[in-house]
Amino acid sequence: MEKRKVTFRIRRFNPKKDSQPYYQEYEVEVVKGMTILEALQFIKDNIDPTLSFRAFCRSAICGSCSVKINGYPKLACKTQVFGELEVYKTDILTIEPIDNMEVIRDLIVNWDSAIEKMEKMRPYLIPDPEVVPKTLDEECKVYPNELKKFDRFTDCILCTTCYSVCGIVKVDSNYGGPFPLARVYRFAVDPRDALKKERAKIGYTFDMWNCVRCEKCADVCPKHVAPVNGIMKLRGLSIDIGLKNNPGARHVAAFYKSLLESGMLNEVLLPLRTKGIKGVLENLPMGIKMILKGKAHSPIMKPIAEHEGLRKVMKAAMEVE
Amino acid sequence: MLQYDIIIVGAGGAGLYAALETSKKENLKVAVVSKVFPTRSHTGAAQGGINAALGNVAPDNPEKHSYDTVKGSDFLADQDAVELMCQMAPKIIREMEHMGLPFSRLENGKIAQRPFGGASFPRTCYAADKTGHVMLQTLYEQCVKNGVNFLNEWFALSLVHNGERIAGIVALNLRTGEIVGIRAKAVILATGGHARIYWKRTSNALGNTGDGPAMALRAGVPLKDMEFVQFHPTGLRRTGILVTEGARGEGGYLINKDGERFMKRYAPEKMELAPRDLVSRAIETEILEGRGFKDAEGNKFVYLDLRHLGRKKILERLPQIRELAIDFEGVDPIEEPIPIRPTAHYSMGGIDTDIYGRTRIKGLYAAGECGCVSVHGANRLGGNSLLDIVVFGKLAGEDAVNYVSEVSLLPFEESAVREQEDRIRALFNNDGSEKLADLRNELSDVMTYGAGIFREEKKMKEALEKVREIKERAKKIKVYDTDMTFNTNLQQTLEFLNMVEVAETIVLGALERKESRGAHFRLDYPKRDDENFLKHSIIERGDDGELKISWKPVKITKFQPEERKY
């Protein structure tokens, strides 16, 4: 049986006792097959009972044990120690609490603000009386292709991993965050829901247009939910219901229009359509530099040769959505 | 001191359904106390599905569902309770569906149903292999909608009553370390199962430590049918993590070392879809008789083969199982069979209640896996657990709402809080000559070999002695972590003490039940004995502190006991 000596460098902090966080090292002999969670419990059982972390189901469905392993947030329970040693080519693993939340103790963080934010965003079905039968003698009809639209988003286990890596959460306290916004989308496309596309207004209120689409939430999600996809689709719904008067929506519309007109992105008209005259003035120095360096086109553009084909593809794609 | 009309302890399916029921009534002060955040509860780990005679795939009705359940229970279930549950099933499924639960669907838009062990029809409603997860999320969402009040990460320590009526509980706020008295007119225990007693070989979450039954036992409330612990046939070889029965429902095969589908010898008609007790024993027999596999770590196992289902079906119906097999066994079921072995899974026994969840103490209820109504008797059918928790969570909630409208709060002695403070202080001051992890592993071995899948008198007597010895030695466990902020060392110690207490009732019940029935299989009494044991065992702690056992008749309505064949 394969065994390796591994040093776990764990960030410790008890706000009631310690003035600052510090790192403590534990050396453990790990057998192949052991998970990070098993290693943490081994340390607690055999070396240091004061090491504090959360864990519950140990099978990647409850979301209690998200921690940072060598800087990358994961569920401790479904992460193999040997796997990490392989990835980082090391015998030292650094375990830290996830970010964007205050530490209660050691690896345990306070997720209350993330959850409270979600709870304000009406994360529950409001039954549509037109669709949901009045009595319990009947079920709603939901067709497999309808379920497919939101099914993936119901995989979310509220582990808050995505929230912990989100740059916008860090800078915009009003931003809803990846998993809460994805949940809003989940209900917006559930045929049983009464608010339907109107749910996009909630996303709008919680700054969904501030998402910069860095896709980190998609990278780290242990259930492969990709909240960013939900946010993008929720933005689409907001445009559908006429919430167009904001830079984000105008930017999307400008992209779309430009492609429809010529098959190319008109970078000169883009600021004008997105931000108006003010935007053009703001971007003017940059624009001039770009034109001088030959990096921007003239605002008057000829459509590309396969333009008609492109329009057809775009139309088909919109219908699928 | 906090004060409510109703306290619900536990936020899984039973606790949340009870909470939803109470939230229908205005001006009622209710709190749900949970040692985890609600969506972390173990209900979320249920994969396969929930039974209801919807008849969406094949003609079906609640009576057939009742019969299958009673037969599956080896005729030990109370038939009035089973009938009630099976009657309520279609409506409660639709109620959750109307709440937004994303069930898998048929082409015609109706809820899909699949076959499960012990059922005569495809009766199990499901959401891929994440049924419990979406159910828990949906119930939590509705609780948010209805403004249910949660005390998250609070650990319940004791029940307070005056011998006749409940006065409240004492609980530990894990984040602050405060020990708090919580007054209430009614308390609903929904703390889940206790299969963690089989620590090294269980599918259960780390916290399924029998906190409810242990508290009840300490408070003089009887437990019922504790000897019945279900081993699920397909736990992953190393960790005991569950591979849903849905995997066999979709057509998975069990294969021994000789490449043989050995179920043909044990249940020629139902094969892999025979009930869990039967399949578990079949696998263990194969292993004991040398037809299993053995790996380098010494783990013995057989294979669950899904390869013939094909990539598409595995990805569509069993995606989570595939991921678990990859993450925990390094095996992709599309290409390789999954190494499995039976794993302690479900507690049929629990706090003795009637069909409304009422216990001996007025105002104290139990629902879900911590309670025993009983609808599962000696063996639970797959898909009936999620049903049990919602049906009886709802009924307990309803009954508690009525009850509290008629009574006032009882006096709550501060001494009850001090008692718990003293108990915890003593844990900090023990000599520490015994170690928590060692005793926990020892208890696991004692239970696995003494009161596991196969049982016999001599080994059980030894086991009982050893459990009592472990209980004595546990008095020396020291809690080294003395800081009260999120003291998980303290929590794990308290949980272990609960497990030892409950373990003793399992062995005692198993020793006294001199027959084989459902999950309880005795090598020395291999036959079911209706003449002497068609009855529930009742165990309670006497005034002298010793456990005493008594018996209670089984309620039989429509279905006369008959031999159970598959």
Boltz contact constraints between the chains, C-beta under 6 A:
constraints:
  - contact:
      token1: [A, 1]
      token2: [B, 296]
      max_distance: 6.0
  - contact:
      token1: [A, 1]
      token2: [B, 297]
      max_distance: 6.0
  - contact:
      token1: [A, 16]
      token2: [B, 485]
      max_distance: 6.0
  - contact:
      token1: [A, 33]
      token2: [B, 238]
      max_distance: 6.0
  - contact:
      token1: [A, 45]
      token2: [B, 437]
      max_distance: 6.0
  - contact:
      token1: [A, 49]
      token2: [B, 480]
      max_distance: 6.0
  - contact:
      token1: [A, 49]
      token2: [B, 481]
      max_distance: 6.0
  - contact:
      token1: [A, 49]
      token2: [B, 489]
      max_distance: 6.0
  - contact:
      token1: [A, 50]
      token2: [B, 481]
      max_distance: 6.0
  - contact:
      token1: [A, 52]
      token2: [B, 486]
      max_distance: 6.0
  - contact:
      token1: [A, 52]
      token2: [B, 488]
      max_distance: 6.0
  - contact:
      token1: [A, 55]
      token2: [B, 206]
      max_distance: 6.0
  - contact:
      token1: [A, 56]
      token2: [B, 36]
      max_distance: 6.0
  - contact:
      token1: [A, 56]
      token2: [B, 40]
      max_distance: 6.0
  - contact:
      token1: [A, 56]
      token2: [B, 205]
      max_distance: 6.0
  - contact:
      token1: [A, 56]
      token2: [B, 206]
      max_distance: 6.0
  - contact:
      token1: [A, 56]
      token2: [B, 207]
      max_distance: 6.0
  - contact:
      token1: [A, 57]
      token2: [B, 45]
      max_distance: 6.0
  - contact:
      token1: [A, 57]
      token2: [B, 205]
      max_distance: 6.0
  - contact:
      token1: [A, 59]
      token2: [B, 241]
      max_distance: 6.0
  - contact:
      token1: [A, 61]
      token2: [B, 44]
      max_distance: 6.0
  - contact:
      token1: [A, 61]
      token2: [B, 45]
      max_distance: 6.0
  - contact:
      token1: [A, 61]
      token2: [B, 133]
      max_distance: 6.0
  - contact:
      token1: [A, 62]
      token2: [B, 40]
      max_distance: 6.0
  - contact:
      token1: [A, 62]
      token2: [B, 44]
      max_distance: 6.0
  - contact:
      token1: [A, 64]
      token2: [B, 40]
      max_distance: 6.0
  - contact:
      token1: [A, 78]
      token2: [B, 327]
      max_distance: 6.0
  - contact:
      token1: [A, 104]
      token2: [B, 486]
      max_distance: 6.0
  - contact:
      token1: [A, 105]
      token2: [B, 485]
      max_distance: 6.0
  - contact:
      token1: [A, 105]
      token2: [B, 486]
      max_distance: 6.0
  - contact:
      token1: [A, 108]
      token2: [B, 486]
      max_distance: 6.0
  - contact:
      token1: [A, 119]
      token2: [B, 144]
      max_distance: 6.0
  - contact:
      token1: [A, 123]
      token2: [B, 141]
      max_distance: 6.0
  - contact:
      token1: [A, 124]
      token2: [B, 141]
      max_distance: 6.0
  - contact:
      token1: [A, 124]
      token2: [B, 142]
      max_distance: 6.0
  - contact:
      token1: [A, 124]
      token2: [B, 144]
      max_distance: 6.0
  - contact:
      token1: [A, 124]
      token2: [B, 145]
      max_distance: 6.0
  - contact:
      token1: [A, 125]
      token2: [B, 99]
      max_distance: 6.0
  - contact:
      token1: [A, 125]
      token2: [B, 100]
      max_distance: 6.0
  - contact:
      token1: [A, 127]
      token2: [B, 98]
      max_distance: 6.0
  - contact:
      token1: [A, 132]
      token2: [B, 98]
      max_distance: 6.0
  - contact:
      token1: [A, 136]
      token2: [B, 91]
      max_distance: 6.0
  - contact:
      token1: [A, 136]
      token2: [B, 94]
      max_distance: 6.0
  - contact:
      token1: [A, 136]
      token2: [B, 95]
      max_distance: 6.0
  - contact:
      token1: [A, 139]
      token2: [B, 94]
      max_distance: 6.0
  - contact:
      token1: [A, 139]
      token2: [B, 97]
      max_distance: 6.0
  - contact:
      token1: [A, 139]
      token2: [B, 111]
      max_distance: 6.0
  - contact:
      token1: [A, 141]
      token2: [B, 109]
      max_distance: 6.0
  - contact:
      token1: [A, 142]
      token2: [B, 105]
      max_distance: 6.0
  - contact:
      token1: [A, 142]
      token2: [B, 109]
      max_distance: 6.0
  - contact:
      token1: [A, 143]
      token2: [B, 109]
      max_distance: 6.0
  - contact:
      token1: [A, 144]
      token2: [B, 105]
      max_distance: 6.0
  - contact:
      token1: [A, 147]
      token2: [B, 105]
      max_distance: 6.0
  - contact:
      token1: [A, 151]
      token2: [B, 102]
      max_distance: 6.0
  - contact:
      token1: [A, 154]
      token2: [B, 102]
      max_distance: 6.0
  - contact:
      token1: [A, 154]
      token2: [B, 134]
      max_distance: 6.0
  - contact:
      token1: [A, 158]
      token2: [B, 39]
      max_distance: 6.0
